[in-house]
Each structure stands twice: as structure tokens, then as C-alpha cells.
Amino acid sequence: MRVAVFCGSSAGRVRHVEVAAEVGRTLAVRGAGIVYGGGRIGTMGAVADGALSVRGSVIGVIPEHMVEWEIAHDGLTELHVVGSMHERKALMADLADAFVALPGGAGTMEELCEIWTWAQLELHTKPIGLLNVDGFYDHLLALVDHMVSEGFLKVPHREMLLVDDDIDRLLDRLLRYRPPAYTWVEEGPLENVVC
């Protein structure tokens, strides 16, 4: 099993770096390979170094124009240098069997939202996890639940996002995941809609 880890080129608080390294070690010890953004700085570097410290397999995917900017990691099992961010995300998705988002910034959110949208559109059936370290994603989850209550997100699609604050429990849930038997297409005509 390979897990794509969405995380940041920024470090955030020291706690986030510690958790990222723990995630890398835990995945490796449990026999899961890691696919990530290919950098050696921030929480990206911590995930990679954590896994490599226990001889885990780590595949990095980084756009050519960001090799120096994000400081590409030179100690990985494999490093793929691609032409664009679009190619990066597509290759990471192809190489991974599951996805986990750690605390991060706009790039992490963008990766998470895109892969979650792809699951809703049935472009893949792979599990998606959100590691909610110290309540980092509580506000996002409140927004997601608000989307459900406002009718913009269906409950089965909300349930695609597996959330936990413990990486071992989250991995267990990813392994047990089965995609919902549900389609996003509305059935029947829309009534009482004014355009």
C-alpha cells in the first residue's frame, strides 16, 4: 500500500513537524510506502525523514520549477521531477492507494479538496483521511457540515472524508474503507427552482 501524504513546505508549529515525522515513521513501520511532494523542508521533509529513518519507501513528486524553491529531497527512494503542478498531483494520485492530509496551508487544502472532489465524481475509489492534529481542522469540518446542511454536499460524500487525530486509527480506517454506493447526479426534475 502507498499513501499520498498532503503536507506543507512550511513547518508550522514545532508540534506539526513532530507529528509529520511520526506519521512518516508510522507509515513505514506498518509497511506502507509514502508518496509526497518531494521537498526536504517543512512538514514535507519531516514526513520523508521520519519514514527514511526506519528504512521506509518514500517517493517524491516535484515540479521542475520548484526543485530549488522547495529544495528537493536528495535522499528519497525515488524522485520524479515533472513539468507542472497538474502533473504532480496526477502522478501522486496514480501512485497512491490512499490519501492523508496533515495540517498545512493553501496547497495542502487544494490537494485535499481536489482528490476529494475526484472521489465524489467517481474518478477514483481510494480512501481519503484527514489527520486532525490538536483540532487543526475543526473549523474546516464545521464548514463541511454547514455545506451539508445547506444542501451543497451530500451526506455520503461528507462521509468519504475519514477524520481522526491518531495516525494508527486513521490508517486502520483507511484499510477498512469502502466507497459509498451513491451517485452525485440529482434524479428527477428540480421543482420550485427560479433561475
N, C-alpha and C positions, 0 to 999 in steps of 0.2 A: 504494500500500500504506500502511495505517495500522497503527502498532504501539502497543498499550497498554503503558505503562511503569508497573509497580508499584514504588513507592519511598516514601520517608518524609517526613513533615513535620518530622522531626528531621534534623540534619545528620550525626550520627555523627562519625567522624574526618575531618580535612581531606581525606584521600585519597578518601573516599567522595564528597565534594562535587565534587572534581576529576573523578572518574570519571563521575559523573552528568552534569556539564556536557559531558564528552567524548561520552557516549552521545547526548545531545541534538544536538550538532553533527554527529556521525557519521550519525545517522538522517536529519537534514535534508540533509546533503551528498549522501547516497545516494538522496534523493528520497522518503523515507518520511515521512509525517505522523505526529505524535505525539498520542496520547490519554493523558491522565493525570488525577490527582486535583484539579487546578485551583488548588493553593496556590502562593504565591510564596516560601515559606520551606522550609528543609531541602533534602533531595536533590530533592524535587519542584520547587522553584524553580530549582535548578541545572539540571535536565534541560530545563525550559522555556526558561530564559535561554540555555542553550547552543544550543538549536535556533533561537531567535529571533535570536541574534547572527549567524547565517548565513542569515537570512530564511526559516527553516523554518515549516511549518504546525503549530500547536500548539492542540489542542482540550482544554480543561479541563472536568471534570465535578465539581461540588462540591455537597454537601447544603446546603440553605438555612441550617440551624442552625450550620454550620461556616464560613460565609463570613467572619465576623470572626475566629473562633477560629483557623482555618488561614490567615487573611489571603489571601483570594482574589487571584489574579494579575490585574492590570488591563491587561496588555499582550498578551493572547493573541489568536490568530486568531478563536477562538470560546470563550465560556464558558457552559456550561449549568449553571444552578442548579436542583437537583432537590429533591424532598421528603424523601428518606431515603437511608441508606447502601445499601439494597437497590436503589433506583432508580439510584444512582450506578454500582454495579457492573454492573447490567444494561445501562445505556446505554453504559458503556465497552466492554463485551463486544460490543454491537451495532455500535458504531462502528469496532471494531478488526478487522484481518485477522490479527493475530498478537499475542503477549504476551511481554513480557520483564520478569522480576523482578530488580531490583537489590538490593544489601544493604539491609535495613530491619528494622523491628520487627514487632510482632504484627499490625498492619494489613496490612503487606506479605505476611506469611505467610498471613493469612486470604484475601487476594485471590488469591495463588498457588494455595493449596490448593483454593479453590472453583472456579477456572477449570480446574484440572487434573482435579478430580472431574467437572465438566461434560463434559470431553473423554472421560473413561473411560465415562461414561453415554451417550456419543454425542449429546450435546446440541449439540456443535459439533465441527468437524474442523480447527480452527485450530491452528497450531504454538505451543508454549509453550517459552520459553527462560529459563534461569537463568544470570545473569552472576555467576560465582563469583570475585569480586574478592579477590585475595590469600587464597584459601581460605576466604572468609567462610562458605560453605555446606557445607564439608566434613563437619561434624557432622550436618547435616540429611541429606546424601547417604548417610552411614553409616547413619542411622536408616531411610531409604528402602530401602536394600539389606537391612537387617535385616527390614523388613516383607515383602520378597520371600522371604527365607529362612524366615520364619515362616509363610508361606502367606497373608498378608493382602493382598498386592499381586502381581498377575500381571506377568511379565516384559514383555509388550507395553505394559502401562500404565506401567511404570517407564521404558521407552524413549521414551514420549511426552514426557518431560521432557528437553529438549536443554540440555546444560550445557557452558559454555565460559568461559574467563577473558578472552577477547578479543571485543570487540563486533563487529568486522568478520567474524570467523569465525562467530560466533553468528548474525549476520544471514544469512550465506550458507547456513547450515544451516536456518534458518527458511524461506528461499526454496525449498530442496530438499525440505522435509518432506512426507511422505505418511503419513496416519494408518494405523495397523495394521489389517489385515483380521482383526479379533478381536472377540469379544463377551465381556462381563464375566459373563454368565449361566453358571453351572455346568450342565453337561449330565449327565443321568442322576441316579439317586438317590444320596444320601450314604450311605456304608456305614460301619459301626462308629462311629456317632456316638451318644453318650449325652447326652440332654438333661436 
